[in-house]
Amino acid sequence: MTLPRWPYVSFLLLLTTAPACKKKDPAKCDNAKSVIQKALASEEFALARQWRDYAYTHCADPNVLSATDKEITDKEAAAARRKADEEATEREAQQLVKLLSEWVTQHRADPTRAAVNVRCDGPEDSKERWCFRERSVGGKYAVKVRYWEETPAAHKFFSIAPAPIKCEAFGPAAVIAEKHGGAQHYCDITGGTLSGMKLLIQRATDGTHINLVSNEYLDKDPAFKQLAAP
């Protein structure tokens, strides 16, 4: 939020025209507190501190001034912590994308070797079934693959990233469809080691769901194909 220009002008005029001996002014005190709140709401902490100095000139109650000082300090510290947390989460998401890309590149030709742990749905005497393999990366995130046992070329590699990502994170990409106000993107990977795969990205409350699929997978999973369709 951009604050109106008048508080800046008023502040400068008041500093240059104020007499050496000032009386406390409740109206100007209230005005200063109002501008401080607007500045804090938009996280303009330098402006808040400027008006804090003006408030000290016109506010008579020292408790109000102390509370204002504490609020500025607390909110500035909270904003710094939030920014640091967001940056750390973004780094984790980028690292997951890197590791997932490498894993898919290594195993897209034969997903049956992607991980040791395997679980298959359906009768054991038939290969007409879906199988899953999974491994942990970074000790915190899981990367998984789902493939048709009889035809492993029909496969989907997937994971959940802790922050929003774009299709281009996996290589050159062309957007096929965008839905739900940008919360879902369906792309064609057009270059790099994952070229030829489709990518479905969905933002949800638990993170960003990543699905890298082969064209053969789309033929085997009509529900997914419908979900991703333009």
C-alpha positions in Angstrom: 0.0 0.0 0.0 1.4 3.4 -1.0 0.8 6.1 1.6 -0.6 9.5 0.5 2.1 12.2 -0.1 0.7 14.7 2.3 2.1 13.0 5.4 5.7 13.5 4.0 5.1 17.2 3.2 3.4 17.9 6.5 6.2 16.2 8.4 8.9 18.3 6.7 6.9 21.5 7.1 6.3 20.9 10.8 10.0 20.2 11.3 11.1 23.4 9.7 8.4 25.7 11.1 8.0 24.4 14.6 9.0 26.9 17.4 11.9 26.0 19.7 9.5 25.6 22.6 6.5 23.3 21.7 3.3 22.6 23.5 1.8 19.2 23.5 -0.9 19.0 20.9 -3.5 16.1 21.2 -4.7 16.5 17.6 -1.2 16.4 16.1 -0.5 13.4 18.4 -3.5 11.5 17.1 -2.5 12.4 13.6 1.0 11.1 14.1 -0.3 7.8 15.6 -2.6 7.4 12.6 0.2 7.8 10.1 2.4 5.5 12.1 -0.3 2.8 11.9 -0.6 3.2 8.2 3.2 3.0 7.8 3.4 -0.2 9.9 0.5 -1.8 7.9 2.5 -1.3 4.7 5.8 -2.2 6.5 7.3 1.3 5.8 9.3 1.2 9.0 11.6 4.2 8.2 8.5 6.4 7.8 7.0 5.0 11.0 10.2 6.0 12.9 10.1 9.5 11.4 6.5 10.0 12.6 7.4 8.4 15.9 9.8 11.3 16.4 7.0 13.8 15.6 4.7 12.0 18.0 7.3 12.5 20.8 7.0 16.2 20.2 3.2 16.4 20.5 2.1 13.4 22.6 1.9 14.0 26.3 1.4 10.4 27.6 4.7 8.6 27.9 3.0 5.3 28.0 1.5 5.9 24.5 5.0 6.7 23.3 6.6 3.6 24.8 3.8 1.4 23.4 4.4 3.0 19.9 8.2 2.3 20.2 7.5 -1.3 21.1 5.0 -1.8 18.3 7.4 -0.5 15.7 10.3 -2.6 17.0 8.1 -5.8 17.3 6.6 -5.5 13.8 9.9 -4.7 12.2 11.4 -7.8 13.8 8.5 -9.9 12.8 8.7 -8.7 9.2 12.4 -9.6 9.1 11.8 -13.1 10.5 9.0 -13.7 8.0 11.3 -12.6 5.1 14.1 -14.9 6.3 11.6 -17.8 6.6 10.3 -17.1 3.1 13.8 -17.0 1.6 14.7 -20.3 3.4 11.5 -22.0 2.1 12.2 -20.7 -1.5 15.8 -22.2 -1.3 14.3 -25.5 -0.2 11.8 -25.5 -3.1 14.6 -24.8 -5.6 16.7 -27.6 -4.2 13.8 -30.0 -4.4 13.2 -29.0 -8.0 16.9 -29.7 -8.8 16.9 -33.1 -7.1 13.6 -34.1 -8.6 14.8 -33.1 -12.1 17.9 -35.1 -11.6 16.0 -38.2 -10.4 13.5 -38.0 -13.3 16.3 -37.6 -15.8 18.1 -40.6 -14.4 15.1 -42.9 -14.3 12.5 -41.8 -16.8 13.8 -44.5 -19.2 13.2 -47.2 -16.6 11.2 -46.1 -13.6 11.3 -49.6 -12.2 14.8 -48.8 -11.0 14.0 -45.4 -9.5 13.9 -46.7 -5.8 14.1 -49.9 -3.8 10.8 -49.5 -2.0 7.9 -50.6 -4.3 4.2 -51.1 -3.8 1.8 -52.3 -6.5 -2.0 -52.2 -6.6 -3.8 -55.3 -8.0 -3.2 -59.0 -8.3 0.4 -60.2 -8.0 0.1 -62.6 -10.9 -0.8 -59.7 -13.3 1.2 -56.8 -14.6 -1.9 -54.9 -15.5 -1.6 -52.7 -12.5 -0.1 -49.5 -11.1 3.2 -49.6 -9.1 4.7 -46.9 -6.9 8.3 -46.3 -5.9 9.5 -43.6 -3.5 12.6 -42.1 -2.0 13.4 -39.3 0.4 15.5 -36.3 -0.6 17.2 -34.0 1.8 15.7 -35.9 4.7 12.6 -33.9 4.5 10.8 -34.3 1.2 9.6 -37.4 -0.8 9.9 -37.9 -4.5 7.7 -40.6 -6.0 6.9 -42.4 -9.3 3.8 -44.1 -10.4 4.0 -46.4 -13.5 2.1 -49.1 -15.3 3.9 -52.3 -14.5 3.3 -53.9 -18.0 4.3 -50.7 -19.7 6.6 -48.6 -17.5 6.9 -45.9 -20.2 3.5 -44.8 -18.8 4.8 -43.0 -15.7 4.3 -40.0 -13.5 7.0 -38.6 -11.2 5.7 -36.4 -8.5 6.4 -34.5 -5.3 5.3 -31.5 -3.2 7.4 -28.3 -3.0 7.1 -26.0 0.0 6.9 -22.8 -2.2 5.4 -21.8 -5.5 7.4 -22.7 -8.6 7.0 -22.1 -12.3 7.1 -24.6 -15.2 10.4 -23.0 -16.4 12.1 -24.3 -13.3 12.3 -27.7 -15.1 13.6 -26.4 -18.4 12.2 -24.6 -21.4 8.4 -24.9 -21.3 5.2 -23.9 -23.1 2.0 -23.3 -21.1 -0.8 -25.5 -22.4 -3.4 -24.5 -19.9 -3.9 -22.3 -16.8 -6.7 -22.7 -14.4 -8.1 -21.5 -11.0 -6.7 -18.0 -11.2 -3.1 -19.2 -11.9 -3.1 -21.8 -9.1 -2.8 -24.6 -11.7 -0.5 -24.7 -14.7 -0.2 -27.4 -17.3 2.9 -27.2 -19.5 4.9 -29.0 -22.2 8.6 -29.3 -21.4 10.2 -28.4 -24.7 13.9 -28.6 -23.9 16.5 -29.9 -21.6 16.8 -33.4 -20.0 13.0 -33.6 -19.4 12.0 -32.6 -22.9 8.9 -34.3 -24.1 7.3 -34.7 -20.7 4.2 -32.8 -19.5 4.2 -30.9 -16.3 1.2 -30.2 -14.1 1.7 -27.7 -11.2 -1.0 -27.2 -8.6 -0.8 -24.8 -5.6 -2.6 -26.1 -2.5 -2.6 -25.5 1.2 0.1 -28.2 1.8 2.4 -26.8 -0.9 2.9 -26.9 -4.6 2.1 -30.3 -6.2 4.4 -31.2 -9.0 3.5 -33.9 -11.6 5.9 -34.8 -14.4 4.2 -37.3 -16.8 4.9 -39.1 -20.0 2.5 -39.0 -23.0 1.9 -42.7 -22.4 0.8 -42.0 -18.9 -2.0 -39.7 -20.2 -3.3 -42.6 -22.2 -3.4 -44.9 -19.1 -4.8 -42.4 -16.6 -7.9 -40.6 -18.1 -8.7 -39.0 -14.8 -5.4 -37.2 -14.7 -5.7 -36.3 -18.4 -9.1 -34.7 -17.7 -7.7 -32.8 -14.7 -4.9 -31.3 -16.8 -7.0 -30.7 -19.9 -7.4 -27.1 -21.1 
